[in-house]
Amino acid sequence: MRVSKIGIVCLLVLTGLFSCKKEIIQQVVYDNIIYQVDTVAIYENALEKDRLKTPLQFISSVYSNLYFSSIPSNILDNLVLYRQSIGDKGLVNEMIINAMLEDPLVLINIPDDVAMRSDVSEFITTTYLRFYLRYPTEYEAYGLRELIESDTEMSAVDVYRAFLLSNEYQFY
C-alpha cells in the first residue's frame, strides 16, 4: 500500500508541475517606423565635391535625375557594359545622355522653352539643385542668365545636356 500511495503522490506532483503552464503571448506594436531615408547634402560650392562617381553611380544618377525614378537593373547592366566596351568615356557619356534626352518620358520632365524663359532665375536655381545639389553662385547665375537671354536658340534640353556633361556632375 505504501508504494502505491507514494507512486500516486509522485504522479500527482509531476502532473501538476508539467501540466499547468500559462501561455504568454507577446504583442509587438510598431508606432515609430524608420525607413532609413537619407537626407541629401546641399553643397556650398563645387570644391566640396572631391570623389569621382563610378560608372554605376554616374549612369544611375543621370537616369534618376532625368526620369525621377531608379534605374532598372537590366538597363543599368546594359549601359555599364556599353560604357566599358568603348574607350572614350566622354563620348559614351554623351551618347547615353543624348539617348535619354530624346526619350519622350524624359521630355515631359523638362520644362519647355516658354517656361524656362518666363522665370529664368527660378529655372537656373532648380537646375543647379537638381544636378549639382547646390545653389548657384551669383556669378554662375548671372552668366547662365545672360547666356539664356542672349541665345534664343538655346533650349532647356541644351542646358540640361551641358549640366550632365560637365566635370562637376561627375563628382560628388
C-alpha contacts under 8 A as a table, 3 or more apart, distances in Angstrom:
res1	aa1	res2	aa2	distance
1	M	4	S	5.30
1	M	5	K	6.32
2	R	5	K	5.24
2	R	6	I	6.23
3	V	6	I	5.19
3	V	7	G	5.93
4	S	7	G	4.94
4	S	8	I	6.01
5	K	8	I	5.11
5	K	9	V	6.13
6	I	9	V	5.09
6	I	10	C	6.08
7	G	10	C	5.12
7	G	11	L	6.00
8	I	11	L	4.97
8	I	12	L	6.07
9	V	12	L	5.09
9	V	13	V	6.11
10	C	13	V	5.08
10	C	14	L	6.02
11	L	14	L	5.19
11	L	15	T	5.96
12	L	15	T	5.05
12	L	16	G	5.99
13	V	16	G	5.07
13	V	17	L	6.17
14	L	17	L	5.12
14	L	18	F	6.21
15	T	18	F	5.45
15	T	19	S	5.65
16	G	19	S	5.57
16	G	20	C	6.28
17	L	20	C	6.52
18	F	21	K	7.11
30	Y	33	I	6.41
40	V	133	L	7.95
41	A	133	L	7.22
42	I	133	L	5.26
42	I	134	R	5.09
42	I	135	Y	7.95
43	Y	46	A	7.23
43	Y	48	E	6.63
43	Y	49	K	7.94
43	Y	133	L	6.19
43	Y	134	R	4.90
43	Y	135	Y	7.78
44	E	48	E	7.28
44	E	134	R	6.23
44	E	135	Y	7.33
45	N	48	E	6.11
45	N	134	R	6.84
45	N	135	Y	7.94
45	N	137	T	7.94
46	A	49	K	5.70
46	A	168	E	6.69
47	L	50	D	7.00
48	E	172	Y	7.99
49	K	168	E	7.67
49	K	171	F	5.64
49	K	172	Y	4.63
50	D	171	F	6.26
50	D	172	Y	6.31
51	R	171	F	5.38
51	R	172	Y	5.40
52	L	170	Q	5.98
52	L	171	F	4.43
52	L	172	Y	6.44
53	K	56	L	7.78
53	K	57	Q	5.48
53	K	58	F	5.58
53	K	170	Q	5.67
53	K	171	F	5.46
53	K	172	Y	6.62
54	T	57	Q	5.07
54	T	58	F	6.02
55	P	58	F	5.07
55	P	59	I	6.09
55	P	80	V	6.64
55	P	83	R	7.83
56	L	59	I	5.41
56	L	60	S	5.95
56	L	76	L	7.39
56	L	80	V	6.67
57	Q	60	S	5.09
57	Q	61	S	5.93
58	F	61	S	5.25
58	F	62	V	6.19
58	F	170	Q	6.65
59	I	62	V	5.17
59	I	63	Y	6.15
59	I	76	L	7.25
59	I	79	L	7.58
59	I	80	V	7.72
60	S	63	Y	5.18
60	S	64	S	6.08
60	S	70	S	7.07
60	S	71	I	6.08
60	S	76	L	7.27
61	S	64	S	5.11
61	S	65	N	5.94
62	V	65	N	5.24
62	V	66	L	6.21
62	V	97	I	7.46
62	V	164	L	7.15
63	Y	66	L	5.29
63	Y	67	Y	5.76
63	Y	68	F	7.51
63	Y	69	S	7.40
63	Y	70	S	7.00
63	Y	71	I	6.12
63	Y	100	M	7.77
64	S	67	Y	5.31
64	S	68	F	4.83
64	S	69	S	5.01
64	S	70	S	5.34
64	S	71	I	6.69
65	N	68	F	5.61
65	N	69	S	7.87
65	N	130	R	6.90
65	N	131	F	7.00
66	L	100	M	7.67
66	L	101	L	7.77
66	L	106	V	5.74
66	L	109	N	7.04
67	Y	70	S	7.89
67	Y	105	L	7.04
67	Y	106	V	5.61
67	Y	109	N	7.22
71	I	75	I	6.86
71	I	76	L	6.37
72	P	75	I	5.53
72	P	76	L	6.29
73	S	76	L	4.99
73	S	77	D	6.03
74	N	77	D	5.18
74	N	78	N	6.26
75	I	78	N	5.17
75	I	79	L	6.15
76	L	79	L	5.19
76	L	80	V	6.07
77	D	80	V	5.22
77	D	81	L	6.21
78	N	81	L	5.21
78	N	82	Y	6.04
79	L	82	Y	4.86
79	L	83	R	5.97
79	L	96	I	7.86
80	V	83	R	4.98
80	V	84	Q	6.14
81	L	84	Q	5.09
81	L	85	S	6.16
82	Y	85	S	5.27
82	Y	86	I	6.93
82	Y	92	V	7.97
83	R	86	I	5.84
83	R	89	K	6.85
83	R	92	V	5.87
83	R	93	N	7.59
84	Q	87	G	7.14
86	I	89	K	6.95
86	I	92	V	6.89
88	D	91	L	5.43
88	D	92	V	6.43
89	K	92	V	5.03
89	K	93	N	6.02
90	G	93	N	5.12
90	G	94	E	6.19
91	L	94	E	5.08
91	L	95	M	6.19
92	V	95	M	5.05
92	V	96	I	6.15
93	N	96	I	5.20
93	N	97	I	6.08
93	N	165	L	7.38
94	E	97	I	5.14
94	E	98	N	5.95
94	E	165	L	6.79
95	M	98	N	5.17
95	M	99	A	6.12
96	I	99	A	5.22
96	I	100	M	6.29
97	I	100	M	5.12
97	I	101	L	6.06
97	I	161	R	7.14
97	I	164	L	7.45
98	N	101	L	5.04
98	N	102	E	6.31
98	N	161	R	7.52
99	A	102	E	5.36
99	A	103	D	6.73
100	M	103	D	5.30
100	M	106	V	6.89
101	L	106	V	6.15
101	L	107	L	6.78
101	L	157	V	7.09
101	L	161	R	7.80
102	E	106	V	7.32
102	E	107	L	7.09
103	D	106	V	5.39
103	D	107	L	6.43
104	P	107	L	4.95
104	P	108	I	6.54
105	L	108	I	5.77
105	L	109	N	7.29
106	V	109	N	5.32
106	V	110	I	6.75
107	L	110	I	5.19
107	L	111	P	7.97
108	I	111	P	7.50
110	I	156	A	6.92
110	I	157	V	7.08
111	P	115	A	5.92
111	P	116	M	6.22
111	P	156	A	6.51
112	D	115	A	5.44
112	D	116	M	6.24
112	D	155	S	7.61
112	D	156	A	6.52
113	D	116	M	4.93
113	D	117	R	6.07
113	D	155	S	5.65
113	D	156	A	6.06
114	V	117	R	5.27
114	V	118	S	5.97
115	A	118	S	5.15
115	A	119	D	6.76
116	M	119	D	5.98
116	M	120	V	5.66
116	M	123	F	5.81
116	M	156	A	6.63
117	R	120	V	5.23
117	R	148	I	7.71
117	R	149	E	7.51
119	D	122	E	5.54
119	D	123	F	6.31
120	V	123	F	5.01
120	V	124	I	6.12
120	V	145	R	6.43
120	V	148	I	7.84
121	S	124	I	5.17
121	S	125	T	6.24
121	S	141	A	7.39
121	S	145	R	7.08
122	E	125	T	5.14
122	E	126	T	6.10
123	F	126	T	5.34
123	F	127	T	5.99
124	I	127	T	5.14
124	I	128	Y	6.16
124	I	136	P	7.70
124	I	141	A	6.62
124	I	144	L	7.43
124	I	145	R	7.52
125	T	128	Y	5.27
125	T	129	L	6.25
125	T	135	Y	6.15
125	T	136	P	6.49
125	T	141	A	7.84
126	T	129	L	5.08
126	T	130	R	5.91
127	T	130	R	5.00
127	T	131	F	6.13
127	T	132	Y	7.90
127	T	160	Y	7.63
128	Y	131	F	5.49
128	Y	132	Y	5.20
128	Y	133	L	6.40
128	Y	134	R	5.98
128	Y	135	Y	5.85
128	Y	136	P	6.12
129	L	132	Y	5.57
129	L	133	L	4.31
129	L	134	R	4.97
129	L	135	Y	5.94
130	R	133	L	5.90
131	F	163	F	6.80
131	F	164	L	7.21
131	F	169	Y	6.82
132	Y	168	E	7.27
132	Y	169	Y	6.23
136	P	139	Y	7.89
136	P	140	E	5.73
136	P	141	A	5.75
137	T	140	E	5.16
137	T	141	A	6.13
138	E	141	A	5.16
138	E	142	Y	6.02
139	Y	142	Y	5.10
139	Y	143	G	6.07
140	E	143	G	5.17
140	E	144	L	6.12
141	A	144	L	5.35
141	A	145	R	5.93
142	Y	145	R	5.13
142	Y	146	E	6.12
143	G	146	E	5.25
143	G	147	L	6.20
144	L	147	L	4.97
144	L	148	I	6.13
145	R	148	I	5.23
145	R	149	E	6.06
146	E	149	E	5.19
146	E	150	S	5.88
147	L	150	S	5.32
147	L	151	D	6.00
148	I	151	D	5.49
148	I	152	T	7.08
148	I	154	M	6.41
149	E	152	T	6.77
151	D	154	M	5.65
154	M	158	D	6.25
154	M	159	V	7.54
155	S	158	D	5.21
155	S	159	V	6.61
156	A	159	V	5.05
156	A	160	Y	6.16
157	V	160	Y	5.04
157	V	161	R	6.05
158	D	161	R	5.05
158	D	162	A	6.21
159	V	162	A	5.12
159	V	163	F	6.31
160	Y	163	F	5.12
160	Y	164	L	6.15
161	R	164	L	5.17
161	R	165	L	6.11
162	A	165	L	5.28
162	A	166	S	6.05
163	F	166	S	5.26
163	F	169	Y	6.80
164	L	169	Y	5.97
165	L	169	Y	6.96
165	L	170	Q	7.96
166	S	169	Y	5.54
166	S	170	Q	7.11
167	N	170	Q	5.45
167	N	171	F	7.23
168	E	171	F	5.54
168	E	172	Y	7.97
169	Y	172	Y	7.44
